[in-house]
Amino acid sequence: MKSYDIIVIGFGKAGKTLAGKMAAIGKKVALVEQNAANYGGTCINIGCIPTKTLIQAAENNLTFEQAMTLKETVTTRLRNKNQMVLENSGTDLINAHAKFISNKVIEVSAGDETEHLTAETIIINTGAVSNVFPIPGLLESKNVVDSTGIQNLPEQPKRLGIIGGGNIGLEFASLYARLGSQVTVFENSPVILGRYEEVAAKLAQQYLEEDGVSFVLGSQVEAVANRGEEVVVTESGKEYVFDTVMYAMGRKPATEGLGLENTDIVVTDRGAVQVDDYCETTVPGVYAVGDVNGGLQFTYTSLDDFRIVFGKLTDYGHYNLQSRQNVPNSLFIEPALSQVGLTEKAAQEAGLPYKANELLVANMPRAHVNNDLRGVYKVIVNTETNEILGATLFGSGSHEIINLIKMAMDNKIPYTYLKNQIFTHPTMAENLNDVFNF
Ligand SMILES: Cc1cc2nc3c(=O)[nH]c(=O)nc-3n(C[C@H](O)[C@H](O)[C@H](O)COP(=O)(O)OP(=O)(O)OC[C@H]3O[C@@H](n4cnc5c(N)ncnc54)[C@H](O)[C@@H]3O)c2cc1C
């Protein structure tokens, strides 16, 4: 049996960063990844980077074929770079499936070859996989794909059906509509983006519809079937016909086949690996980081899990999941919709003393320069402390500016500072002066 100081299972954001850093301080590290096409993780290969490359390509008016070629170039470049950086760090990169056979022993298998590895510290970083709801015919039908399959279509579907109007579903709806497909989104809820500010959610739906997306809201998809090469979706007794259907019903922690039943690691009711505030599982020395531990599914939260575990292993700090605050998010539709902290409804429900302000993007000078007047900014502040409780920025470039507000919130900078801060001009950021001008 081969012995290491640290074994990382999965080439995700947290795991690869941890492997590299631990190897750099002289630890003997192995990283096991079952899928060489996924070296560097979900984000680089089938998540954030390819999707945003496609979205940017569509904005730049590239064709479907040009966009797909560009996406392939970008992901290949980043995958190769990630492999090189990891190998140069001195980490043993093992291309195999990993499975626990006891608390501290991992079986790695590739083809007919099997080997056992052991380490005192083991990091589970296996990510998440697409949820599949029990819709008759969904998995059995041809031309039905998930978020990975839709990135590898040989040709652009003229008619695309998307089951699920969450972040992933809406980003692909926006993308394919802009590429010229007719897109229909089936969403279970009566509204889209129900957790966002209502004013932004309504505008988002309007802009998506203007771009050519149709919505079937409050829908219950009853069945999916093929008619020749076409895919027929039945909803409320009505048939909708597509060339391709994508299902996007969320992603669940990837624990299947990991052999957790052979360990004392506890899995939560929702299928995630249970962790404490330091991402440590119920087996001391075994950690779970990234999507697999059931936290927010973002690359930057996976990276933040790395910070927590690295701090714990090296005694550098006491930062933990309790210290994490104000996690922002951006939805990359057109324009980007970004949010941090509370919505007005949440502030109201929490009984906080607050005031709210809204500013239409059409009132912002830079928006006229950009020739893009779509969107709205909305902010909520605490009337007793002057602290910022939350912000929704819907408009071009909001995915950059939201990080400024997160920093102000983390540091309890009063909203009046942003109201009076000097910003460069003409920029979208300068409009924080006005939206915080109560
Ligand atoms: C379409 C899409 C778009 C997204 N867009 C964004 C975005 O814009 N911004 C953002 O922040 N996040 C985005 N995300 C989410 C983000 O990609 C994930 O939250 C993040 O990549 C999770 O990383 P991770 O560290 O958990 O592990 P991952 O990067 O998922 O890596 C897990 C790895 O473990 C391997 N593995 C699993 N089981 C085993 C095993 N038993 N043995 C060996 N290897 C194994 C897998 O093959 C995989 O490579 C997106 C996700 C998707 C699907």
The ligand as an SDF file (V2000), in Angstrom:
LIG
                    3D

 53 58  0  0  0  0  0  0  0  0999 V2000
  -23.0120   24.7300  -16.4820 C   0  0  0  0  0  0  0  0  0  0  0  0
  -22.4190   25.2590  -15.2190 C   0  0  0  0  0  0  0  0  0  0  0  0
  -22.1030   26.6040  -15.0960 C   0  0  0  0  0  0  0  0  0  0  0  0
  -21.5550   27.0890  -13.9220 C   0  0  0  0  0  0  0  0  0  0  0  0
  -21.2310   28.4240  -13.8490 N   0  0  0  0  0  0  0  0  0  0  0  0
  -20.6440   28.8870  -12.7400 C   0  0  0  0  0  0  0  0  0  0  0  0
  -20.2160   30.2530  -12.6650 C   0  0  0  0  0  0  0  0  0  0  0  0
  -20.4060   31.0340  -13.5790 O   0  0  0  0  0  0  0  0  0  0  0  0
  -19.5900   30.6720  -11.5410 N   0  0  0  0  0  0  0  0  0  0  0  0
  -19.3510   29.8250  -10.5000 C   0  0  0  0  0  0  0  0  0  0  0  0
  -18.7460   30.2410   -9.5160 O   0  0  0  0  0  0  0  0  0  0  0  0
  -19.7600   28.5440  -10.5260 N   0  0  0  0  0  0  0  0  0  0  0  0
  -20.3880   28.0590  -11.6250 C   0  0  0  0  0  0  0  0  0  0  0  0
  -20.7540   26.7510  -11.6810 N   0  0  0  0  0  0  0  0  0  0  0  0
  -20.5270   25.8960  -10.4980 C   0  0  0  0  0  0  0  0  0  0  0  0
  -19.0570   25.4970  -10.3840 C   0  0  0  0  0  0  0  0  0  0  0  0
  -18.5960   25.0120  -11.6160 O   0  0  0  0  0  0  0  0  0  0  0  0
  -18.8900   24.4460   -9.2970 C   0  0  0  0  0  0  0  0  0  0  0  0
  -19.4760   24.9330   -8.1050 O   0  0  0  0  0  0  0  0  0  0  0  0
  -17.4260   24.1640   -9.0310 C   0  0  0  0  0  0  0  0  0  0  0  0
  -16.7390   23.8560  -10.2070 O   0  0  0  0  0  0  0  0  0  0  0  0
  -17.3440   22.9790   -8.0450 C   0  0  0  0  0  0  0  0  0  0  0  0
  -16.0220   22.6080   -7.8970 O   0  0  0  0  0  0  0  0  0  0  0  0
  -15.6050   21.5050   -6.8790 P   0  0  0  0  0  0  0  0  0  0  0  0
  -14.3590   21.9960   -6.2410 O   0  0  0  0  0  0  0  0  0  0  0  0
  -16.7020   21.0910   -5.9910 O   0  0  0  0  0  0  0  0  0  0  0  0
  -15.2680   20.2030   -7.7580 O   0  0  0  0  0  0  0  0  0  0  0  0
  -15.3170   19.9160   -9.3090 P   0  0  0  0  0  0  0  0  0  0  0  0
  -14.6060   20.9580  -10.0730 O   0  0  0  0  0  0  0  0  0  0  0  0
  -16.7010   19.5950   -9.6760 O   0  0  0  0  0  0  0  0  0  0  0  0
  -14.4090   18.6160   -9.4260 O   0  0  0  0  0  0  0  0  0  0  0  0
  -14.7880   17.3680   -8.9780 C   0  0  0  0  0  0  0  0  0  0  0  0
  -13.9790   16.3220   -9.7020 C   0  0  0  0  0  0  0  0  0  0  0  0
  -14.0360   15.1050   -8.9800 O   0  0  0  0  0  0  0  0  0  0  0  0
  -13.9640   14.0270   -9.9070 C   0  0  0  0  0  0  0  0  0  0  0  0
  -14.4790   12.8500   -9.2310 N   0  0  0  0  0  0  0  0  0  0  0  0
  -15.7360   12.6320   -8.7680 C   0  0  0  0  0  0  0  0  0  0  0  0
  -15.8100   11.4380   -8.1450 N   0  0  0  0  0  0  0  0  0  0  0  0
  -14.5670   10.8930   -8.2010 C   0  0  0  0  0  0  0  0  0  0  0  0
  -14.0020    9.6780   -7.7440 C   0  0  0  0  0  0  0  0  0  0  0  0
  -14.7360    8.8180   -7.0420 N   0  0  0  0  0  0  0  0  0  0  0  0
  -12.7140    9.4270   -8.0170 N   0  0  0  0  0  0  0  0  0  0  0  0
  -11.9460   10.3170   -8.7010 C   0  0  0  0  0  0  0  0  0  0  0  0
  -12.4210   11.4890   -9.1710 N   0  0  0  0  0  0  0  0  0  0  0  0
  -13.7050   11.7800   -8.9070 C   0  0  0  0  0  0  0  0  0  0  0  0
  -14.8620   14.5280  -11.0610 C   0  0  0  0  0  0  0  0  0  0  0  0
  -14.5810   13.8700  -12.2670 O   0  0  0  0  0  0  0  0  0  0  0  0
  -14.5060   16.0060  -11.1010 C   0  0  0  0  0  0  0  0  0  0  0  0
  -13.4930   16.2840  -12.0520 O   0  0  0  0  0  0  0  0  0  0  0  0
  -21.2960   26.2160  -12.8480 C   0  0  0  0  0  0  0  0  0  0  0  0
  -21.5990   24.8590  -12.9630 C   0  0  0  0  0  0  0  0  0  0  0  0
  -22.1560   24.3780  -14.1230 C   0  0  0  0  0  0  0  0  0  0  0  0
  -22.4560   22.9050  -14.2410 C   0  0  0  0  0  0  0  0  0  0  0  0
  1  2  1  0
  2  3  1  0
  2 52  2  0
  3  4  2  0
  4  5  1  0
  4 50  1  0
  5  6  2  0
  6  7  1  0
  6 13  1  0
  7  8  2  0
  7  9  1  0
  9 10  1  0
 10 11  2  0
 10 12  1  0
 12 13  2  0
 13 14  1  0
 14 15  1  0
 14 50  1  0
 15 16  1  0
 16 17  1  0
 16 18  1  0
 18 19  1  0
 18 20  1  0
 20 21  1  0
 20 22  1  0
 22 23  1  0
 23 24  1  0
 24 25  2  0
 24 26  1  0
 24 27  1  0
 27 28  1  0
 28 29  2  0
 28 30  1  0
 28 31  1  0
 31 32  1  0
 32 33  1  0
 33 34  1  0
 33 48  1  0
 34 35  1  0
 35 36  1  0
 35 46  1  0
 36 37  1  0
 36 45  1  0
 37 38  2  0
 38 39  1  0
 39 40  1  0
 39 45  2  0
 40 41  1  0
 40 42  2  0
 42 43  1  0
 43 44  2  0
 44 45  1  0
 46 47  1  0
 46 48  1  0
 48 49  1  0
 50 51  2  0
 51 52  1  0
 52 53  1  0
M  END
$$$$
